[in-house]
């Protein structure tokens, strides 16, 4: 049994320890002669383990740091298997994983390119190969292969312990903020004209009406900026017309009946001009309302330890990023009640599941075997063990760490497994029947995530504040009422009441009853922010795999 480094075959190695844990890169520590540590230990090394007639590469890496633990005879030299292109490998691997529903850039801060972001909704980890220096993805629960080392366990080396306490539940609040925006044009002139007794705008106070008629550019309402909600006149005309001649019916008279007033101190019968108009009054309306919507849910985990240990819960608050850029309908009053919002909901549920999964490997098993039986083991493997020292006599766990200890006299592998104690609960609802993972059985409409988390449809939890569907507004929605004061009929009646000799200046009485048009428009004024909460109803619990009989 020998160990050597191909690049330094004459280097005498007294011991070699190779170790790796989940989330870390493998390292190797050599114990060599003090003088060799400074002169003969190569910068790069391929470590070879030879047992009988078999030769195997067990580590490849580069030297790091200064020799350690130096005494009068020996020194320790450390190597790492981290490749020079590690950042680029992780970047490329992360880019390949940026696919929904397990990745959603709404959950990542703009500019944050940390590769770990792609794992937030996955029950996976990055893993580095100690021999090739390549990065890949591996599951928390299931390896690429399952090794049976039951017959190789060294006597007295098997230890079982309780690791992390599994979460009973996780409660998540996801908030989205955006500005609801909508605009358009409406012509309110026809609605105004209909409020006049004859169906056409007309008056005896022509100059007063035309002077006060809205001008292009006028702001209507309390808002003063196009960056805020309100109205602005974009087209305005008031055109005098000669009304249709209706003969003896006299429906559209152009003058009033005679009325008596003083002219140059003498009573005189006069007729006043009655002006008729057509026109347009187009308003550009714009609605800007800041909204904040919060989605809340609790996902429970089913575990064999539930009720046997102290309950453990977790809360997580998430603020979505750049929601405005992802709005298909910028006028939407709800984000989560939309196809894009539903994708965010599904991703949030997958995040919740990933947090539960990360805590679910609650049992740890350590044992030793001869290195010759496990020299190619890695963090991508699962191990099957059958022993009467194990509850239920059988476990299948994921490798979460290993240490190779090699000397000229012995070579051992100490392996650590993470084991989940799930208690799966079947979800009785039927499987999705459509590609968009939407289900509708006789009792319930629901959705189901790729990980099997079912949740009740929540479309009925719509907002109640503000304008919910501004793009669906009609002219009838915008005009709440039109009132006309001082119609020609009322103006003439007032003149009759002030006819000479009741009043010398009869025509001056028109100033008391000018034609005034008052239009009550839909109130577009906004609040600093409108808040809305959706409570998601989860229809089942989540469970990790059942890997041990407790």
Backbone torsions as a table, in degrees:
resi	resn	phi	psi	omega
1	UNK	NA	118.9	-179.3
2	UNK	-136.3	158.2	171.8
3	UNK	-130.3	143.8	-178.7
4	UNK	-155.4	167.3	173.5
5	UNK	-115.1	123.1	-174.1
6	UNK	-56.6	-36.3	-177.1
7	UNK	-78.0	-6.1	-179.7
8	UNK	-149.5	72.3	-173.4
9	UNK	-67.4	-21.4	-178.1
10	UNK	-89.6	-0.7	-179.0
11	UNK	-75.0	123.8	179.2
12	UNK	-85.2	121.3	-177.7
13	UNK	-109.2	122.6	-178.4
14	UNK	-88.3	-31.0	175.7
15	UNK	-160.6	155.6	179.1
16	UNK	-139.4	130.2	175.2
17	UNK	-123.1	119.6	176.1
18	UNK	-112.6	129.2	-178.4
19	UNK	-142.6	153.3	177.1
20	UNK	-157.0	139.5	175.1
21	UNK	-121.7	161.3	176.0
22	UNK	-54.0	136.5	177.5
23	UNK	80.9	0.5	-178.1
24	UNK	-123.4	163.1	176.6
25	UNK	-94.7	142.0	-177.1
26	UNK	-64.6	146.1	177.2
27	UNK	-130.6	157.0	177.8
28	UNK	-130.9	136.0	178.9
29	UNK	-121.8	120.5	-179.3
30	UNK	-102.3	139.2	170.8
31	UNK	-107.1	116.0	-175.2
32	UNK	-132.2	173.8	174.5
33	UNK	-62.9	145.8	-176.1
34	UNK	-55.2	-45.2	-178.6
35	UNK	-67.0	-36.0	179.4
36	UNK	-67.5	-29.0	-177.8
37	UNK	-61.9	-28.5	-177.7
38	UNK	-98.0	-21.2	-172.5
39	UNK	-115.8	-40.0	-171.1
40	UNK	-106.9	-15.1	178.6
41	UNK	-69.6	115.6	-174.1
42	UNK	-71.1	159.6	177.4
43	UNK	-69.7	-33.2	178.0
44	UNK	-126.6	141.1	-176.9
45	UNK	-145.5	141.2	170.7
46	UNK	-108.6	113.2	-173.7
47	UNK	-87.3	128.8	-176.5
48	UNK	-118.0	133.3	177.5
49	UNK	-114.6	126.0	-178.2
50	UNK	-119.6	124.5	178.8
51	UNK	-130.2	116.5	-173.1
52	UNK	57.6	-118.5	-177.7
53	UNK	-100.5	5.0	-176.6
54	UNK	-102.1	132.4	177.6
55	UNK	-119.9	132.8	-174.1
56	UNK	-142.3	135.1	172.4
57	UNK	-77.2	123.5	-178.1
58	UNK	-114.7	-8.0	-179.6
59	UNK	-165.8	144.2	174.2
60	UNK	-141.4	129.2	-177.8
61	UNK	-169.4	-168.8	-178.7
62	UNK	-125.6	151.0	-177.5
63	UNK	-71.3	143.1	179.1
64	UNK	-130.5	143.9	171.7
65	UNK	68.9	-170.2	-178.5
66	UNK	-98.9	146.4	177.1
67	UNK	-50.4	142.9	-177.0
68	UNK	-116.4	172.2	175.9
69	UNK	44.8	49.9	-178.6
70	UNK	-80.5	127.0	172.3
71	UNK	-123.5	-160.6	-174.4
72	UNK	-69.2	-22.7	-176.3
73	UNK	-120.5	-40.2	-170.8
74	UNK	-119.1	163.6	175.2
75	UNK	-149.1	158.0	-179.5
76	UNK	-109.9	131.5	178.5
77	UNK	-117.1	134.2	-176.3
78	UNK	-111.5	141.4	177.4
79	UNK	-125.4	152.2	175.4
80	UNK	-125.1	146.0	178.3
81	UNK	-89.7	5.8	179.9
82	UNK	-64.7	124.4	-179.3
83	UNK	-79.2	162.7	179.7
84	UNK	-65.8	-29.3	-177.7
85	UNK	-98.0	25.7	-177.6
86	UNK	-54.8	-48.7	179.9
87	UNK	-58.7	-40.5	-179.5
88	UNK	-68.9	-38.8	176.9
89	UNK	-60.1	-46.9	179.7
90	UNK	-63.2	-40.2	179.5
91	UNK	-60.9	-48.2	-178.5
92	UNK	-65.1	-39.7	179.0
93	UNK	-65.5	-42.9	179.5
94	UNK	-63.3	-40.8	179.3
95	UNK	-60.6	-37.6	-179.2
96	UNK	-69.7	-17.0	-177.3
97	UNK	-99.6	1.9	-177.5
98	UNK	-83.1	66.7	178.9
99	UNK	-131.2	140.1	178.2
100	UNK	-70.5	157.6	2.1
101	UNK	-90.5	4.5	-176.7
102	UNK	-88.9	1.9	172.4
103	UNK	-145.1	137.9	179.1
104	UNK	-148.9	115.5	-175.6
105	UNK	-68.9	-10.0	172.9
106	UNK	-64.8	-21.9	-176.8
107	UNK	-93.9	3.2	-176.2
108	UNK	-120.7	131.7	178.5
109	UNK	-61.5	141.2	-179.8
110	UNK	-58.8	128.9	179.1
111	UNK	91.0	-9.1	179.8
112	UNK	-84.5	105.9	-177.7
113	UNK	-104.9	20.9	178.4
114	UNK	-60.5	121.5	-177.7
115	UNK	-58.4	-25.8	-178.1
116	UNK	-62.3	-21.3	-179.6
117	UNK	-55.9	-32.2	-175.4
118	UNK	-74.2	-9.8	-178.7
119	UNK	-95.8	-3.8	-171.1
120	UNK	-61.2	-30.5	-178.3
121	UNK	-110.5	15.5	-177.5
122	UNK	-116.3	148.1	173.0
123	UNK	-93.1	52.7	-175.4
124	UNK	-137.7	165.8	176.7
125	UNK	-138.5	155.6	169.0
126	UNK	-75.2	145.2	177.6
127	UNK	-140.5	143.3	-179.0
128	UNK	-111.5	134.5	177.3
129	UNK	-80.3	128.2	-174.7
130	UNK	-75.1	-13.5	-177.7
131	UNK	-103.4	-33.7	-177.5
132	UNK	-105.7	-17.3	-179.0
133	UNK	72.7	21.5	-178.9
134	UNK	-99.5	146.6	178.7
135	UNK	-98.4	145.0	177.2
136	UNK	-152.2	-177.8	-178.5
137	UNK	-111.9	139.8	177.9
138	UNK	-138.1	148.4	-177.9
139	UNK	-75.9	153.0	174.7
140	UNK	-69.2	-23.5	-170.0
141	UNK	-115.4	-35.5	-170.2
142	UNK	-124.8	123.5	177.4
143	UNK	-84.8	171.3	177.9
144	UNK	-67.9	-26.5	177.6
145	UNK	-143.1	161.3	179.0
146	UNK	-119.2	116.5	179.1
147	UNK	-95.5	134.2	175.9
148	UNK	-100.7	108.2	-178.9
149	UNK	-111.2	21.2	-175.5
150	UNK	-56.9	-40.5	-175.1
151	UNK	-85.7	-0.7	-175.4
152	UNK	-107.5	-5.3	-176.2
153	UNK	-64.0	128.2	179.0
154	UNK	-74.7	141.4	-176.2
155	UNK	-56.3	130.2	175.8
156	UNK	79.0	3.2	-176.6
157	UNK	-93.9	-14.7	-174.7
158	UNK	-76.7	124.8	178.0
159	UNK	-132.8	136.3	179.0
160	UNK	-122.1	134.3	-178.6
161	UNK	-145.0	159.1	175.2
162	UNK	-85.0	123.5	-179.2
163	UNK	-89.7	-126.8	-179.6
164	UNK	-69.0	144.8	175.6
165	UNK	-77.9	123.8	-177.8
166	UNK	-67.8	146.4	176.1
167	UNK	-71.5	136.1	172.5
168	UNK	-79.2	-31.2	-178.8
169	UNK	-163.7	161.5	172.5
170	UNK	-135.1	132.5	177.2
171	UNK	-108.7	128.3	-176.7
172	UNK	-124.3	137.0	170.3
173	UNK	-117.2	122.3	178.0
174	UNK	-114.3	123.7	-178.6
175	UNK	-114.1	143.1	177.9
176	UNK	-127.2	136.0	178.5
177	UNK	-126.2	135.8	178.0
178	UNK	-158.8	171.6	176.1
179	UNK	-109.8	116.6	176.5
180	UNK	-71.6	126.1	-175.2
181	UNK	-131.1	136.7	174.6
182	UNK	-157.2	151.0	176.6
183	UNK	-155.5	170.4	179.8
184	UNK	174.9	-175.2	-179.3
185	UNK	-125.7	142.4	175.6
186	UNK	-137.6	143.8	175.8
187	UNK	-105.0	110.4	-175.4
188	UNK	-95.1	-0.4	-177.2
189	UNK	-61.2	-44.7	-179.1
190	UNK	-59.6	-36.8	179.4
191	UNK	-67.9	-33.7	177.8
192	UNK	-67.8	-46.6	-176.4
193	UNK	-60.2	-36.5	-178.6
194	UNK	-66.2	-17.0	-178.7
195	UNK	-84.2	-8.3	175.3
196	UNK	-86.1	142.3	-176.1
197	UNK	-52.7	-33.4	-177.0
198	UNK	-97.7	2.8	177.9
199	UNK	79.3	3.8	175.8
200	UNK	-132.5	142.7	176.9
201	UNK	-63.3	125.6	177.7
202	UNK	-153.0	158.4	-174.3
203	UNK	-162.3	160.5	170.0
204	UNK	-96.1	-11.8	179.9
205	UNK	-110.3	70.1	-173.4
206	UNK	-60.6	-49.8	-176.1
207	UNK	-60.2	-43.1	-179.2
208	UNK	-63.3	-43.3	-177.3
209	UNK	-66.6	-46.3	-178.6
210	UNK	-66.9	-32.7	179.9
211	UNK	-69.0	-36.3	-176.4
212	UNK	-92.8	-2.8	179.5
213	UNK	-63.3	136.0	-176.0
214	UNK	-56.3	144.7	-179.6
215	UNK	-106.8	153.9	177.1
216	UNK	-57.9	131.0	-178.7
217	UNK	99.6	-15.2	179.4
218	UNK	-63.9	137.3	172.7
219	UNK	-89.8	138.2	178.8
220	UNK	-117.9	128.5	-178.3
221	UNK	102.8	179.4	-174.2
222	UNK	-75.6	-19.6	-177.9
223	UNK	-78.3	147.1	-173.5
224	UNK	-119.5	4.6	-174.8
225	UNK	-136.7	145.6	176.1
226	UNK	-70.5	-9.9	175.3
227	UNK	-86.5	1.6	177.5
228	UNK	-125.4	168.8	-179.7
229	UNK	-69.9	146.1	177.9
230	UNK	157.0	-165.0	-177.1
231	UNK	-127.7	151.4	173.5
232	UNK	-143.5	138.5	179.5
233	UNK	-74.9	124.8	179.5
234	UNK	-114.3	-17.5	175.1
235	UNK	-151.7	131.0	-176.6
236	UNK	-148.2	119.6	175.1
237	UNK	-137.4	145.1	174.9
238	UNK	-138.1	95.2	-170.1
239	UNK	-101.1	121.3	175.2
240	UNK	-63.6	139.5	179.8
241	UNK	-133.9	161.6	168.8
242	UNK	-96.1	113.2	-173.4
243	UNK	-66.9	165.1	179.4
244	UNK	-60.9	143.6	177.9
245	UNK	-84.8	117.6	-178.7
246	UNK	-108.0	19.4	175.0
247	UNK	60.4	-136.0	-175.2
248	UNK	-68.7	-13.7	178.4
249	UNK	-68.4	-33.7	176.5
250	UNK	59.4	40.9	-177.2
251	UNK	-72.0	-35.2	-177.8
252	UNK	-118.9	67.1	-178.8
253	UNK	-65.9	143.4	179.3
254	UNK	-97.9	-9.0	175.0
255	UNK	-138.5	161.5	179.3
256	UNK	-86.0	165.7	168.9
257	UNK	-62.7	165.3	-178.5
258	UNK	-65.8	147.2	176.7
259	UNK	-143.5	145.3	-174.2
260	UNK	-95.8	133.1	175.7
261	UNK	-148.8	165.3	177.1
262	UNK	-80.2	129.3	173.5
263	UNK	-126.5	116.8	-175.4
264	UNK	54.8	37.2	175.6
265	UNK	82.7	5.3	-178.5
266	UNK	-123.9	139.5	176.3
267	UNK	-60.6	136.7	-176.4
268	UNK	-147.0	137.7	176.9
269	UNK	-87.8	125.7	-178.1
270	UNK	-130.0	161.2	172.1
271	UNK	-120.7	141.6	-179.9
272	UNK	-104.0	147.4	179.8
273	UNK	-73.2	133.8	175.1
274	UNK	-109.7	111.4	-174.4
275	UNK	-91.5	139.4	-179.8
276	UNK	-119.5	146.4	-172.3
277	UNK	-139.0	149.9	161.2
278	UNK	-121.3	168.5	-179.9
279	UNK	171.7	-165.7	177.7
280	UNK	-141.3	148.9	171.8
281	UNK	-144.8	88.6	-177.7
282	UNK	-91.7	129.9	176.9
283	UNK	-114.1	132.2	169.7
284	UNK	-90.4	122.3	179.0
285	UNK	-110.4	147.1	-178.2
286	UNK	-143.4	135.1	-175.3
287	UNK	-126.5	118.2	178.2
288	UNK	-125.3	111.0	-179.0
289	UNK	-131.4	119.6	176.4
290	UNK	-73.7	131.6	-179.8
291	UNK	-127.4	148.0	175.4
292	UNK	-133.3	123.0	-177.8
293	UNK	-121.1	134.4	-177.9
294	UNK	-118.8	127.7	174.6
295	UNK	-104.0	128.7	-178.9
296	UNK	-124.4	140.8	173.8
297	UNK	-161.3	160.0	174.6
298	UNK	-125.7	126.3	176.6
299	UNK	-108.4	123.9	-179.0
300	UNK	-95.4	151.7	177.8
301	UNK	-114.3	136.6	176.0
302	UNK	-98.8	124.1	-176.9
303	UNK	-140.0	152.1	176.3
304	UNK	-67.1	-15.7	178.8
305	UNK	-91.7	-5.8	-179.6
306	UNK	-59.1	128.9	-179.3
307	UNK	85.0	-8.5	-178.4
308	UNK	-107.5	-11.9	176.9
309	UNK	-133.3	169.3	-178.8
310	UNK	-64.2	130.8	-179.0
311	UNK	-58.9	145.5	-179.4
312	UNK	-135.4	122.0	178.3
313	UNK	-118.6	162.7	178.5
314	UNK	-139.2	145.2	175.6
315	UNK	-121.2	142.9	-178.5
316	UNK	-140.1	131.0	178.2
317	UNK	-114.3	129.3	-176.7
318	UNK	-126.7	130.8	175.2
319	UNK	-107.2	116.1	179.1
320	UNK	-68.2	149.1	-177.0
321	UNK	-106.4	139.9	170.8
322	UNK	52.2	43.0	178.8
323	UNK	-59.3	-36.1	-177.5
324	UNK	-54.3	-37.3	-177.0
325	UNK	-75.2	-11.6	-176.7
326	UNK	-109.2	7.1	-179.7
327	UNK	-79.5	115.7	174.0
328	UNK	-69.6	-37.8	177.4
329	UNK	-116.0	103.8	-175.6
330	UNK	-69.1	-13.3	179.5
331	UNK	-90.8	4.3	-175.3
332	UNK	-65.0	138.6	176.6
333	UNK	-92.8	-9.2	176.1
334	UNK	-136.3	135.4	175.9
335	UNK	-88.7	-47.8	-174.7
336	UNK	-68.7	-25.1	175.7
337	UNK	-91.0	65.3	178.0
338	UNK	-159.0	158.9	179.5
339	UNK	-56.4	-41.4	179.5
340	UNK	-69.8	-36.7	178.6
341	UNK	-66.7	-35.8	179.5
342	UNK	-65.5	-34.6	175.3
343	UNK	-62.6	-38.4	177.1
344	UNK	-66.1	-37.8	177.6
345	UNK	-62.1	-46.4	-179.7
346	UNK	-62.1	-41.3	178.8
347	UNK	-64.4	-40.3	178.2
348	UNK	-61.8	-38.5	177.7
349	UNK	-66.4	-37.2	177.4
350	UNK	-67.7	-33.4	174.1
351	UNK	-63.5	-44.6	178.4
352	UNK	-59.2	-45.3	178.8
353	UNK	-61.1	-40.3	-179.5
354	UNK	-63.9	-38.2	177.2
355	UNK	-66.7	-41.1	176.2
356	UNK	-63.8	-42.0	-179.5
357	UNK	-62.9	-39.7	-179.0
358	UNK	-63.2	-21.6	-179.6
359	UNK	-100.9	-3.7	-166.2
360	UNK	-85.5	-15.6	178.6
361	UNK	-81.7	79.7	-167.6
362	UNK	-88.0	-9.2	179.7
363	UNK	-116.9	135.7	177.4
364	UNK	-119.7	135.7	178.8
365	UNK	-124.9	129.6	176.1
366	UNK	-120.5	144.2	179.3
367	UNK	-160.0	165.6	178.8
368	UNK	-120.6	143.7	174.2
369	UNK	-137.3	159.1	172.2
370	UNK	-58.3	139.0	-177.2
371	UNK	-58.7	-31.4	-178.8
372	UNK	-61.9	-19.8	179.8
373	UNK	-92.0	-8.4	-175.1
374	UNK	-147.6	27.7	-175.0
375	UNK	-68.2	-20.1	179.9
376	UNK	-104.8	11.9	-178.6
377	UNK	-66.3	150.9	179.9
378	UNK	-148.2	176.0	179.2
379	UNK	-73.6	-0.6	177.0
380	UNK	-94.0	2.8	-174.1
381	UNK	-104.8	155.5	165.3
382	UNK	-109.9	156.7	-179.9
383	UNK	-128.2	136.7	175.9
384	UNK	-105.3	128.2	178.5
385	UNK	-127.5	133.3	174.2
386	UNK	-121.1	120.2	-176.6
387	UNK	-159.7	145.0	177.4
388	UNK	-74.7	-3.6	176.4
389	UNK	-90.2	1.1	-178.3
390	UNK	-110.7	135.6	176.0
391	UNK	-54.9	126.1	-178.2
392	UNK	79.6	-2.6	175.6
393	UNK	70.6	-1.3	-176.7
394	UNK	-150.0	136.3	172.4
395	UNK	-138.8	155.6	169.4
396	UNK	-133.4	111.7	-175.3
397	UNK	-126.3	161.1	179.3
398	UNK	-89.1	138.9	176.9
399	UNK	-69.1	121.1	179.2
400	UNK	-114.7	-1.6	177.0
401	UNK	179.8	153.3	177.1
402	UNK	-154.3	155.7	176.2
403	UNK	-139.6	125.5	173.0
404	UNK	-98.8	125.2	176.4
405	UNK	-116.9	114.9	-172.2
406	UNK	-126.7	129.9	171.5
407	UNK	-133.1	169.8	176.7
408	UNK	-59.9	-18.8	-177.3
409	UNK	-97.1	-28.3	-175.1
410	UNK	-150.6	161.1	177.3
411	UNK	-147.3	113.0	-176.8
412	UNK	-123.3	151.3	173.1
413	UNK	-120.2	121.2	174.4
414	UNK	-103.2	123.4	-171.7
415	UNK	-118.7	140.9	178.9
416	UNK	-121.3	130.9	-179.3
417	UNK	-114.4	145.1	170.4
418	UNK	-106.0	129.7	-171.7
419	UNK	-128.0	131.3	179.4
420	UNK	-93.0	145.9	179.6
421	UNK	-119.8	59.0	-177.9
422	UNK	-72.8	158.2	177.0
423	UNK	-133.4	77.5	-172.6
424	UNK	-56.3	138.6	175.5
425	UNK	-120.0	121.0	-178.0
426	UNK	-67.6	139.7	173.3
427	UNK	-93.6	120.7	-169.2
428	UNK	-81.6	-14.9	-177.6
429	UNK	-66.5	155.8	-178.8
430	UNK	-67.4	158.4	179.6
431	UNK	-70.2	155.0	176.7
432	UNK	-58.2	143.0	-178.1
433	UNK	-112.5	-2.8	-177.9
434	UNK	-127.2	161.7	-174.8
435	UNK	-68.0	-24.6	-177.2
436	UNK	-89.9	22.6	176.2
437	UNK	52.6	28.0	176.7
438	UNK	-98.9	135.2	-179.7
439	UNK	-121.5	154.5	176.6
440	UNK	-150.6	97.4	176.8
441	UNK	-96.0	-171.6	-173.4
442	UNK	-68.0	-28.0	-177.3
443	UNK	-99.6	-35.4	-164.3
444	UNK	-141.9	142.5	167.0
445	UNK	-98.7	131.7	-176.1
446	UNK	-152.6	167.7	175.6
447	UNK	-119.3	162.7	-179.6
448	UNK	-141.9	130.0	-179.0
449	UNK	-80.4	166.8	178.0
450	UNK	-58.1	-26.5	178.9
451	UNK	-87.0	3.8	175.2
452	UNK	90.4	12.7	178.6
453	UNK	-84.9	119.7	-177.8
454	UNK	-101.3	139.7	178.2
455	UNK	-141.7	145.8	-176.5
456	UNK	-69.2	141.9	175.1
457	UNK	-58.5	138.4	-172.5
458	UNK	-121.8	18.4	-176.5
459	UNK	-61.4	-20.6	-178.7
460	UNK	-77.9	-9.4	-179.3
461	UNK	-90.4	60.3	-177.0
462	UNK	-81.4	156.1	175.7
463	UNK	-62.7	158.9	179.7
464	UNK	-121.6	-8.1	-176.2
465	UNK	-107.5	152.7	177.7
466	UNK	76.2	-170.3	178.1
467	UNK	-90.3	115.5	-170.5
468	UNK	-79.8	-37.7	-177.3
469	UNK	-133.3	71.1	-174.5
470	UNK	-61.9	-31.0	-179.0
471	UNK	-74.1	-12.2	178.0
472	UNK	-95.9	5.7	-178.8
473	UNK	-71.2	142.0	176.0
474	UNK	-111.4	175.8	178.8
475	UNK	-59.1	-31.7	179.5
476	UNK	-69.6	-29.0	176.4
477	UNK	-74.0	-38.0	-175.8
478	UNK	-73.2	-37.6	-177.2
479	UNK	-98.8	107.8	-178.8
480	UNK	-83.4	-19.8	179.0
481	UNK	177.4	150.5	175.3
482	UNK	-130.8	125.8	177.8
483	UNK	-122.7	133.8	178.1
484	UNK	-117.0	119.1	174.8
485	UNK	-103.2	145.0	178.4
486	UNK	72.2	47.9	173.5
487	UNK	-67.8	158.7	179.9
488	UNK	-54.6	-35.5	179.2
489	UNK	-63.0	-44.0	179.7
490	UNK	-71.9	-34.5	177.4
491	UNK	-62.4	-45.5	-179.6
492	UNK	-66.8	-38.5	178.1
493	UNK	-61.0	-38.8	178.3
494	UNK	-66.9	-35.9	177.4
495	UNK	-64.8	-41.8	178.6
496	UNK	-60.3	-39.8	-179.8
497	UNK	-67.9	-21.7	179.7
498	UNK	-112.6	22.6	-179.4
499	UNK	-69.9	146.8	176.1
500	UNK	-57.5	132.8	16.5
501	UNK	-96.2	8.4	179.0
502	UNK	-64.4	-29.4	178.9
503	UNK	-150.7	133.8	-179.3
504	UNK	-67.7	-46.4	-178.4
505	UNK	-94.4	74.2	-175.3
506	UNK	-61.9	-42.5	-176.9
507	UNK	-65.6	-26.4	178.1
508	UNK	-64.2	-18.0	179.5
509	UNK	-67.6	-16.9	178.1
510	UNK	-61.7	-27.9	179.1
511	UNK	-63.0	-20.5	179.8
512	UNK	-78.9	-22.0	-175.0
513	UNK	-131.8	58.8	177.3
514	UNK	-65.4	155.7	175.5
515	UNK	-76.6	115.2	-179.2
516	UNK	-122.8	128.2	180.0
517	UNK	-108.1	122.7	-179.9
518	UNK	-118.9	116.0	179.8
519	UNK	-109.0	122.3	176.2
520	UNK	-92.5	109.5	-178.1
521	UNK	-94.2	157.6	174.5
522	UNK	-55.3	130.6	-177.8
523	UNK	-74.1	112.3	179.8
524	UNK	-96.1	3.0	-179.1
525	UNK	-59.7	141.5	-174.2
526	UNK	-113.0	165.3	175.5
527	UNK	-98.1	159.3	177.5
528	UNK	-52.8	-40.8	174.4
529	UNK	-161.6	140.7	174.1
530	UNK	-107.5	127.7	-176.9
531	UNK	-108.7	146.5	-178.3
532	UNK	-146.4	138.8	-178.0
533	UNK	-121.6	136.3	175.3
534	UNK	-117.3	125.5	176.4
535	UNK	-101.3	113.3	-176.8
536	UNK	-83.2	133.7	-178.9
537	UNK	-100.4	106.2	179.1
538	UNK	-82.7	130.6	-172.7
539	UNK	-94.3	-8.1	179.0
540	UNK	-148.7	171.8	175.0
541	UNK	-100.6	165.7	176.8
542	UNK	-110.1	148.3	177.8
543	UNK	-140.0	143.0	172.1
544	UNK	-75.8	172.3	176.4
545	UNK	-62.4	153.2	177.0
546	UNK	-92.0	102.5	-173.7
547	UNK	-113.7	0.8	179.5
548	UNK	-154.2	146.6	179.8
549	UNK	-98.4	98.9	-179.1
550	UNK	-97.2	NA	NA
